[in-house]
Amino acid sequence: MNTIPSLTRRSAATLFGDDSGAATAEYAITTMATVDVLERTSRASILQDNRPL
C-alpha cells in the first residue's frame, strides 16, 4: 500500500515557493473578466436598440 509522504516545511517551500506565474494568471483572469463585461454591455445596448446581432 502506498502512503502519501508528509509535507514538511522544506518540501512545501520547494513546491510552492516560486510564485512567478501568479502575476500571469491574475492578468489572464482580469482580462477574461473585462472581456466578459464588455461583451455583456455590448449585447445589452444592442438589445435595447432592437437591432439584430
Residue pairs with C-beta under 8 A, 6 or more apart in sequence:
5 11
43 53
46 53
